């Protein structure tokens, strides 16, 4: 299934909309602008929370947690060598881990499980992220993972730019 995550944030609100392959909105992602840590909720069209993404405290901004139904479902962690972002590892609570590798600041990333592609991610000028999930995958978990990866990639680019 193909999804597009579009950033609609403003100085007063953090918001992303997730559309399906037909351009229909399927989820709303939102969170506070002023915060101690990153926290985003993914709601369905009726406003019911489907997933929650948060940065744990204390945080080094290298890990995010994904919750569903009040339980931690996954933990997304940065994989880096010195100042180079190599990708992300995703520990899934009740399943096989995922690995995201590719051009973290470039055009595409592959999310794989045991060598099989779970999703292809295409960055489009940071205003939109295209996510193509493979059949039989947990699409919501993959979308939440991509959002967490996006947040950490932004933080990584800001913090490493100051170190050079």
Beta strands, then each sheet from edge to edge (+ up, - down):
strand 1: 2-7
strand 2: 14-19
strand 3: 25-31
strand 4: 39-43
strand 5: 49-54
strand 6: 63-68
strand 7: 71-81
strand 8: 84-92
strand 9: 98-102
strand 10: 108-113
strand 11: 116-124
strand 12: 128-133
sheet 1: 1+ 2- 3+ 4- 5+ 6- 7+ 8- 9+ 10- 11+ 12- 1+
end
